[in-house]
Amino acid sequence: MTALSFDRPELLLLAPVAVAALLKSVLRGSTISSLDGVPADALSTLVAASLKFLGLAALLASLIGSAGPFFAGEEIERIAEGAEIVMLIDRSGSMNETFAGRNPSGGEESKAAAAKRILKAFVDSRRSDLVGVVAFSTSPMLVTPLSDHPSLTKAAIDAMDRPGLDYTNIARGLAMALSVFRAGDADHSRAILLVSDGAGLIDPKIQDDLRADFRKTHVNLYWLFLRTEGNRGIDGAPEGDAETPQAAPERHLDLYFKSLGVTYRAFEAEGAKAIEEALRQIDRLERRPMHYLEKLPRRDLSGLLFATALGATALLLIAKSAETRLSPPRRAL
């Protein structure tokens, strides 16, 4: 059982103030002496005691609620068959174009919209996975850490419709995606799913660092390349140009990925159906039994206590509004 904690425990020192509700009734006192001769009845005694209890409850609940009570988050062991997957999603402006390389019109779907729709279906089909989302353009951004909550992951994927800058810094994106994985889970099936419609250049000084990080974390890499019409693609050699990374960035990035020393596959997709087929292949490749600890968020109790105080106060107000003023009868002249 998780221990109860408080954000502001010093406020609990005011708890004795609640005793005031027991010392004086909320109802108006009567000056009619004849009431003392009326026999006490059980209902009146119960109502009087209940009103004092409600006053005590209202004051105590308000004080304890103001102290910020909560149960700290727990860690629960989970066992499932799946994988740890980080989706590394390109946010460059070209992702908002169609596979034909133009702005969507009519019923056309952009590459980003198609990828979002199919990635969310992929998440729904793999309920046992731990999925994180990283977005990148000029700079990477951790959207969500590894989580087994599909609704959280799908909300992060939905947020990918905000385009970044046109420059694609793939090196920084890969470095952040690798940092999401925990060092102690190397026996799990782990993969980075890179979703991009182009390739960026990786500085040779950084290439060796990334290669070492991939081998240390034992992370597989899948590149879902959303190929735009007219693009030479991953295997296309430049025509009439020198064989340089600048002339054929996709081809050279693919060659670099093959040198990482980890499981790597590239999928060229020229439409939504090709994306679905690529993800079906990844689904078959990345499944392994795993156990992990899920950390639950803390449970805040302030709202419950304030609701209790409000309810007790409302009942006291109802009792007060039902009160009848009694006065001695007038003597006849």
C-alpha positions as CSV (number, residue, x, y, z in Angstrom):
1,M,0.0,0.0,0.0
2,T,1.4,3.4,-1.0
3,A,1.9,5.8,1.9
4,L,-0.1,9.0,2.1
5,S,2.0,12.1,1.6
6,F,1.3,15.9,1.6
7,D,2.6,18.8,-0.5
8,R,2.1,21.3,2.4
9,P,2.0,19.2,5.6
10,E,2.4,22.4,7.8
11,L,-1.2,23.3,7.1
12,L,-2.3,20.2,9.1
13,L,-1.3,22.1,12.3
14,L,-4.5,24.1,11.8
15,A,-6.6,20.9,12.2
16,P,-7.6,21.7,15.9
17,V,-9.6,24.7,14.5
18,A,-12.2,22.2,13.3
19,V,-13.2,21.5,16.9
20,A,-15.0,24.8,16.8
21,A,-17.8,23.0,15.0
22,L,-18.5,20.9,18.1
23,L,-18.6,23.8,20.5
24,K,-21.4,25.8,18.9
25,S,-24.4,24.8,16.8
26,V,-24.9,26.4,13.4
27,L,-28.5,26.9,14.3
28,R,-29.9,29.9,16.1
29,G,-30.4,29.5,19.8
30,S,-33.9,29.8,21.4
31,T,-34.9,32.0,24.3
32,I,-38.2,30.1,25.0
33,S,-37.9,28.5,28.4
34,S,-40.7,26.1,27.8
35,L,-38.6,24.1,25.2
36,D,-36.6,22.8,28.2
37,G,-39.6,20.9,29.3
38,V,-40.1,19.1,26.0
39,P,-38.9,15.5,26.2
40,A,-35.9,14.8,24.0
41,D,-36.6,12.7,21.0
42,A,-34.2,10.5,19.0
43,L,-34.7,12.3,15.7
44,S,-33.8,15.7,17.2
45,T,-30.7,14.3,18.8
46,L,-29.7,12.7,15.5
47,V,-30.2,15.9,13.6
48,A,-28.2,17.9,16.1
49,A,-25.3,15.4,16.1
50,S,-25.4,15.3,12.3
51,L,-25.1,19.0,11.9
52,K,-22.1,19.2,14.2
53,F,-20.5,16.3,12.3
54,L,-21.1,18.1,9.0
55,G,-19.4,21.3,10.4
56,L,-16.5,19.2,11.6
57,A,-16.2,17.4,8.2
58,A,-16.4,20.7,6.2
59,L,-13.6,22.3,8.2
60,L,-11.3,19.2,8.3
61,A,-11.8,18.3,4.6
62,S,-10.9,21.9,3.6
63,L,-7.8,21.9,5.7
64,I,-6.6,18.5,4.6
65,G,-7.4,19.3,1.0
66,S,-5.3,22.5,1.2
67,A,-2.4,20.5,2.5
68,G,-2.2,18.7,-0.9
69,P,-2.7,15.0,0.0
70,F,-1.7,12.3,-2.5
71,F,-0.6,8.7,-2.9
72,A,2.8,8.5,-4.7
73,G,3.0,6.7,-8.0
74,E,3.5,2.9,-8.0
75,E,5.6,0.6,-10.2
76,I,3.7,-2.4,-11.5
77,E,5.5,-5.3,-13.3
78,R,4.1,-6.1,-16.7
79,I,4.8,-9.2,-18.9
80,A,3.9,-9.1,-22.6
81,E,5.0,-10.1,-26.1
82,G,6.0,-7.2,-28.1
83,A,8.8,-4.7,-28.6
84,E,10.2,-1.3,-27.5
85,I,9.7,0.9,-30.6
86,V,10.6,4.6,-31.0
87,M,9.0,6.3,-34.0
88,L,11.3,8.9,-35.3
89,I,9.1,11.1,-37.5
90,D,10.3,13.7,-40.0
91,R,8.6,17.0,-39.6
92,S,10.1,18.8,-42.6
93,G,7.8,20.9,-44.8
94,S,7.9,18.4,-47.7
95,M,6.0,15.9,-45.5
96,N,2.9,18.0,-46.1
97,E,3.0,17.4,-49.8
98,T,1.5,14.4,-51.6
99,F,3.5,11.5,-53.0
100,A,3.3,13.4,-56.3
101,G,5.2,16.3,-54.8
102,R,2.5,18.9,-54.7
103,N,0.1,20.4,-52.1
104,P,-2.9,18.2,-51.4
105,S,-6.1,19.2,-53.2
106,G,-9.6,17.7,-53.2
107,G,-9.5,14.2,-51.8
108,E,-5.7,13.9,-51.9
109,E,-3.8,12.9,-48.9
110,S,-0.4,14.3,-47.9
111,K,2.5,12.0,-46.9
112,A,2.2,13.2,-43.3
113,A,-1.5,12.5,-43.2
114,A,-1.1,9.0,-44.7
115,A,1.7,8.2,-42.3
116,K,-0.2,9.4,-39.3
117,R,-3.3,7.4,-40.2
118,I,-1.4,4.1,-40.8
119,L,1.0,4.6,-37.8
120,K,-2.0,4.9,-35.5
121,A,-3.5,1.7,-36.9
122,F,-0.1,0.1,-36.3
123,V,-0.2,1.2,-32.7
124,D,-3.7,-0.2,-32.2
125,S,-2.6,-3.6,-33.6
126,R,0.3,-3.9,-31.1
127,R,-1.2,-3.2,-27.7
128,S,1.6,-4.9,-25.9
129,D,4.4,-2.6,-27.3
130,L,6.2,0.2,-25.5
131,V,6.1,3.0,-28.0
132,G,7.8,6.4,-27.9
133,V,7.7,9.3,-30.4
134,V,10.5,11.6,-31.4
135,A,10.0,14.3,-34.0
136,F,12.9,16.0,-35.9
137,S,13.7,18.6,-38.5
138,T,16.4,21.1,-37.7
139,S,16.3,20.0,-34.1
140,P,14.8,16.8,-32.5
141,M,12.0,16.9,-30.0
142,L,11.0,14.1,-27.6
143,V,7.2,14.0,-27.9
144,T,6.5,11.0,-25.6
145,P,8.8,8.5,-23.8
146,L,8.3,4.8,-24.1
147,S,4.7,4.0,-23.0
148,D,2.2,1.2,-23.2
149,H,-0.8,3.6,-23.4
150,P,-1.9,3.7,-27.1
151,S,-4.1,6.8,-26.6
152,L,-1.0,8.7,-25.5
153,T,1.0,7.5,-28.5
154,K,-1.7,8.3,-31.0
155,A,-2.1,11.8,-29.6
156,A,1.6,12.3,-30.1
157,I,1.4,11.0,-33.7
158,D,-1.5,13.4,-34.3
159,A,0.7,16.3,-33.2
160,M,3.0,15.6,-36.2
161,D,1.0,17.9,-38.5
162,R,2.9,20.9,-37.4
163,P,5.8,21.3,-39.9
164,G,9.3,22.2,-38.8
165,L,12.0,23.7,-40.9
166,D,13.1,22.3,-44.2
167,Y,16.6,21.3,-43.0
168,T,16.6,17.6,-41.9
169,N,19.1,16.9,-39.1
170,I,18.9,13.1,-39.1
171,A,21.9,12.7,-36.9
172,R,20.4,14.6,-33.9
173,G,17.1,12.8,-34.4
174,L,18.8,9.4,-34.2
175,A,20.8,10.4,-31.2
176,M,17.6,11.4,-29.3
177,A,15.8,8.3,-30.4
178,L,18.6,6.1,-29.0
179,S,18.6,8.0,-25.7
180,V,14.9,7.0,-25.1
181,F,15.9,3.4,-24.6
182,R,16.8,2.3,-21.1
183,A,20.2,0.6,-20.6
184,G,18.8,-2.2,-18.5
185,D,16.4,-3.5,-21.2
186,A,18.9,-4.7,-23.8
187,D,17.3,-8.2,-23.8
188,H,14.0,-6.8,-25.2
189,S,13.2,-6.5,-28.9
190,R,14.0,-2.9,-29.6
191,A,13.7,-0.8,-32.8
192,I,13.8,2.6,-34.2
193,L,11.2,3.3,-36.9
194,L,12.5,6.2,-39.0
195,V,9.7,7.7,-41.1
196,S,11.0,10.3,-43.6
197,D,10.6,11.4,-47.2
198,G,14.2,12.4,-47.6
199,A,17.7,12.0,-46.2
200,G,20.1,14.3,-44.5
201,L,23.8,14.3,-44.3
202,I,25.5,12.9,-41.2
203,D,28.8,14.5,-40.3
204,P,31.6,11.9,-40.4
205,K,32.7,13.0,-36.9
206,I,29.3,11.9,-35.6
207,Q,28.9,8.7,-37.6
208,D,31.3,6.7,-35.4
209,D,29.5,7.9,-32.3
210,L,26.1,6.9,-33.6
211,R,27.5,3.5,-34.8
212,A,28.9,2.8,-31.2
213,D,25.6,3.9,-29.6
214,F,23.6,1.5,-31.9
215,R,25.8,-1.4,-31.0
216,K,25.7,-0.6,-27.3
217,T,21.9,-0.4,-27.1
218,H,21.2,-3.3,-29.4
219,V,18.6,-1.3,-31.3
220,N,17.3,-2.5,-34.7
221,L,16.6,0.2,-37.4
222,Y,13.8,0.3,-39.9
223,W,13.7,3.1,-42.5
224,L,10.2,3.8,-43.9
225,F,11.2,6.0,-46.8
226,L,8.2,7.9,-48.2
227,R,9.4,8.3,-51.8
228,T,8.1,11.3,-53.7
229,E,7.4,10.8,-57.4
230,G,10.5,11.5,-59.4
231,N,12.9,10.8,-56.6
232,R,15.7,8.4,-57.5
233,G,15.1,6.5,-54.3
234,I,17.5,4.6,-52.0
235,D,19.2,2.5,-54.7
236,G,19.2,5.2,-57.4
237,A,22.8,6.2,-58.4
238,P,23.2,9.9,-59.5
239,E,23.3,10.5,-63.2
240,G,26.2,12.5,-64.5
241,D,27.2,13.6,-61.0
242,A,30.0,12.5,-58.8
243,E,29.1,9.7,-56.3
244,T,28.9,12.0,-53.3
245,P,26.5,12.2,-50.3
246,Q,25.3,15.6,-51.6
247,A,24.3,14.1,-55.0
248,A,22.6,11.0,-53.6
249,P,21.8,11.5,-49.9
250,E,19.3,8.6,-49.7
251,R,21.7,6.1,-51.2
252,H,24.6,7.2,-48.9
253,L,22.4,7.2,-45.8
254,D,21.3,3.7,-46.7
255,L,24.9,2.6,-47.0
256,Y,25.8,4.2,-43.7
257,F,22.8,2.4,-42.0
258,K,24.1,-0.9,-43.4
259,S,27.4,-0.3,-41.7
260,L,25.9,0.1,-38.2
261,G,26.3,-3.6,-37.3
262,V,22.6,-4.0,-36.2
263,T,19.6,-5.4,-38.0
264,Y,18.5,-2.9,-40.6
265,R,15.9,-2.8,-43.3
266,A,14.7,-0.1,-45.6
267,F,11.2,0.1,-47.1
268,E,10.4,2.4,-50.0
269,A,6.8,3.4,-50.0
270,E,5.2,5.3,-52.8
271,G,1.7,5.4,-51.4
272,A,-0.5,4.5,-48.4
273,K,-0.7,0.8,-49.4
274,A,3.0,0.5,-49.5
275,I,3.3,2.0,-46.0
276,E,0.8,-0.6,-44.7
277,E,2.7,-3.5,-46.2
278,A,6.0,-2.2,-44.8
279,L,4.5,-1.9,-41.3
280,R,3.1,-5.5,-41.6
281,Q,6.6,-6.7,-42.2
282,I,7.9,-4.8,-39.3
283,D,5.1,-6.3,-37.1
284,R,6.3,-9.8,-38.0
285,L,9.9,-9.0,-37.3
286,E,9.6,-7.3,-33.9
287,R,8.0,-9.6,-31.4
288,R,9.6,-11.0,-28.3
289,P,8.5,-11.8,-24.7
290,M,9.5,-9.0,-22.4
291,H,8.8,-7.8,-18.9
292,Y,8.9,-4.2,-17.7
293,L,7.9,-1.9,-14.9
294,E,5.1,0.5,-15.5
295,K,5.2,3.6,-13.3
296,L,1.7,4.8,-12.5
297,P,1.2,8.5,-11.8
298,R,0.5,9.8,-8.3
299,R,-3.2,10.0,-7.2
300,D,-4.1,13.4,-6.0
301,L,-6.8,13.5,-3.2
302,S,-7.3,17.2,-3.0
303,G,-10.3,17.2,-5.3
304,L,-12.1,14.5,-3.4
305,L,-11.6,16.3,-0.1
306,F,-12.7,19.7,-1.5
307,A,-15.8,18.0,-2.9
308,T,-16.5,16.5,0.5
309,A,-16.2,20.0,2.1
310,L,-18.5,21.4,-0.5
311,G,-21.1,18.7,0.1
312,A,-21.0,19.2,3.8
313,T,-21.3,22.9,3.5
314,A,-24.2,22.6,1.1
315,L,-26.1,20.4,3.6
316,L,-25.4,22.9,6.4
317,L,-26.8,25.7,4.2
318,I,-30.0,23.6,3.5
319,A,-30.4,23.1,7.3
320,K,-29.9,26.7,7.9
321,S,-32.4,27.8,5.3
322,A,-35.0,25.4,6.8
323,E,-34.6,27.0,10.2
324,T,-37.7,28.6,11.7
325,R,-37.6,31.6,14.0
326,L,-39.5,31.0,17.2
327,S,-40.8,33.9,19.4
328,P,-42.9,33.9,22.7
329,P,-46.6,34.3,22.1
330,R,-48.1,37.8,22.7
331,R,-50.1,38.2,25.9
332,A,-53.7,39.2,25.4
333,L,-54.7,42.6,26.7
